[in-house]
Amino acid sequence: MKPRALLLNGLMLVAGLLTLFPLLWMLSSSLMTPGESSAFPLQVLPKSPTLFNYRELFSHAGIGQYLLNSVLLSCAATVLSLLFNVSAGYAFAKLRFQGRERIFKVMLGALVIPSQVAMLPLFLLLKYMGLVNTYGAVLVPAMAGIFGIFLVRQYALTIPDALLEAARMDGASEFQIFRIIVLPLLTPILVTLGIFTFLGTWNDFMWPLIVLTDKELYTLPVALASLSREHVQDNELMMAGSVLTVLPVLLLFLGLQRYYIQGLLVGSVKG
């Protein structure tokens, strides 16, 4: 192996270890006994690994309910986002209607507006609709997004028009074309958008904190933030909660990373 390649591989290995160290430290600390992670000198590995912190979270902190809330909310937001974003993205790419390009340009222009600017108007609108302190307040804003529509549109542009015209000549309806031909071709970008949406909903802290006031409705990030105020010095317990927050999305990404990378690469090459 050439020295240059050896140096590059070595730097990548060091960078990978530096990236993984916080995750490994988080996992190791979650298996320590109370107070062990704060001891001096610093303990990298637990002396006697224990699941005490996890049992404490589920038995006394009620973390199981918050975990279920996050799973259900993230899955529902992902399904709704795929339904609306894919339909709109395909329409902007392949269906002809008056004002299509103008509407799309206005939408792209709205991308530069920070999401924080829209929080107050959106909250007032949801309050008027009676959705505050319900999961509807979290799901309605997640139904469709400009970025999701743009992502699907750019990918759908790669579908040959001749293929769709041939289906129309054979008597297929627009819905049949969309369901039988378009959706299978959009599989990589569907997975990519689904991962984006699931991760965004799962990790979202600010918006659920604003619109959800009942503790029973809290998502996992909001519940952990509330729990951290009650257990300021209990680092091991907080690390166990962090593991429960990170692990599901990490497993999701690892399981679907092939489709995720394919969706990004194909869209960038052909789009």
N, C-alpha and C positions, 0 to 999 in steps of 0.2 A: 504494500500500500504506500502511495506517495505521501511524503511528509505533509503536504498541503491538505490532502484528504484526511489524513490522520488527525491533524490539528482541528479541522472542521468537525469531524466526528466527536473529538474530545470536547469541543466547545458546546456542541449540541447535547452531549451527555450531561455536562455540568448544568446547562440551562434546564434540561429536563428534571434533574435532581432538585434544583432550586425551586422549580415549579411544583414538584410533588411534595417537597418537605412540609409545607404548611398543612397539606391534607393528611400526610402520615402522622404529623404531630397531633393534629386534631383527633384522629382515630386512636392514637396511643393514649392521649390524655383522657379520652372518654372511658378508657378501660382502667384508669387509675382509681385508687381509693381517695376519698375527700381530703383535699389539702396536699396531696402528693405532687401535683404539677407545680405547686408554688414553692416547693421545698428547695433549699440550697445545699449543695450544688444541684443544678438542673438535672432532672431525670428524663432521659429521652424515651426509655421503655418502662412500662409499669413493672414494679417488683412482683406483684401478685395480681395478674389481670383479673378483673371482675366485671360483671354485668350489673352491678349495683345501681349505677347511674341510670341505666336504661330502665331497670325495674322501677326506680323512683319516678322517672318521667311518666311511665304508663300507669302506675298505681296511684300516685298522689297528685301529679301535675295535670293529669287528664290529657296527655299529649296525643293519645290515640284518636280522640274526637277531632282535634285540630288537624291531625294528619289526614283523617278521612275527609274533612272539609276541603283541604287543599287538593286532594286527589279528585274529588267529585267536581270541584269548581274548575280545575285545570282541564279536565277531560271535557266538560261541557263547553268551556270557552274554546277549546281546540276544535271541537265538532262544529260549533256555530261559525267560527272564523273560517274554516275550510269551506263550509257551505256558501257563505256570502262572498268571500274573497275570490274563490275559484269561479263562481258564476259571473261576478263583475269583471274579473280579469279576462276571462274568455270572451265576454261581450265586447270589451274594449279592443281586443285583439282581432276578432274574426267576424263580428256582426256589424253591419253598417246601419247607423242611425244618425239623425240630424244632431249636430253639435258634439259628436263623439270626440274629436280632437280637441276642441275648446274645453270641454269638461275635463278631459284628462290633463291638459296643461294647467288648468286651475288647481286640480288636485295635486299635481306635482309641486306647484308653487306653495301649497299649504304645508308641504313637508318641512319647510324652513321655520315654521311657527313652533316654538317650544311647547311641549305637551303641558308644562306647568301653567302656561297662559290660559289654556282651555279648562283647567280644573274647576275654577269658580263657576263659569257659565254652565259647565256640564253638571256640576253638583246641584245648582239651582234648578236646572231642567229636570234632573232625576227626582229632586224633592217635589217639584210640581206634579210629576207623574206618580208620586207615592212609592218610589222604589228605594229610597234611602233606608238603610238598615235591613236590606234584603240582598240576596245574592244577585238579584236582577240588576242592582246598581253596579256590580262588578262585571256581569256578563254583557250588558247592553253596549258599553264602550268597546268590548272585545269582539263584537260581532263582525266588524269590518274595519280595515285599516288601509290607509293609502299605500303604505309600504307593501302590504300583502297583495293588494290589487296590482300594483306595479310589478311585483315579482312574478305573479302568475301571467300577467299580460306579456311580459318580455319572453317568458318561456313558451307561451301559446303561439307567439308569432313564428316560432320555428316549425309549427305544424303546417305541412303543405296545403295550400288552398285547393289544389286538385283533388286531394283525398276527400275533403269535405264536399266538394261539388259532385264527385262521383257518388257519394252516399245520398245526396239530395236527388240526383237523377234516378237512383234506384228506389226512390220513394220514402226514404227515411225522414222522419220529422226532426226538428231541431233538437228536441229533447233526446231522441234516440241517438243522434249524432254525438251529442254531448256525453251521454251516458256510456255508449258502447265504444266510441272511437276516441273521443277527446280525453276522458278521464284516465283510461289506461296509459295514454301517452304522457299524461301529466304526473304520473306516479312519483318520479323523483322530486319534483317541485312540491307536490302535496306533502311528502314526508318532510322536506326542508321547512316548509311553512308551518306544518304541524309541530315540529320541534321548536321553532321560534316562538310560536304561540304558547305552547305548553310551558316552556321555560320562562317566558315573560310573565305568564299568569302565576306560575308556581313561586317565582322569586319576587313578585310585586309586593311591596311593603306599604308604600305611601298611599295608594288609592284605596285598598281595603281598610287601612287605618282611618281614612277620612269618612268612608261611607258605611262602615260596619261599626255599630256601637255596642251591640250585645256580645258579651264575651263568648257565648255559645256559638256564635257565627265566625269567630276569628279564624283566619288561616294560620298556617304553621309559622311563617315569619313574624306576623303580628303577635302571636301567642308567645313565641320565644323572646321577643322584645319585652313583652309584659312580664314574663317569667324572670328575665335577667334583672329587673328592678327589685324583685323580691329575693333573689339569690345572687347578690352582687359579688360575694367572695367565693361562690361555689363554681369554680372554673370547670371542674370535671363534668358537672351536670350540664353546663352550657355547651361544652364540647360534644357531649352525647346528643344534645338537641341539634347541634350543627351537623353532626353525622347523619341524623335522620332527615335533615333538610337537603343535604347534598346527595346522599346515596341514590334516591329514586331517579333524579334527573341525570345523574352520571350513568346509571345503568341504562336508562332510556337512550342516551346519546350513543353509548357504546354499541347497543343493539341495533341502532338504525343509522350508524355513521356512514355505511356504504351508500345508502340512498341519499343521505344528506350531502355528502361530498359530490356525488354524481349530479345532484340537482344544481349545486353551485357551479360546478365545472362546465356542464353542458350549457347552462344558461349564459355563462360568460363567454364561451366559445362561439355559440351560434346566435346569441341575442344581438 
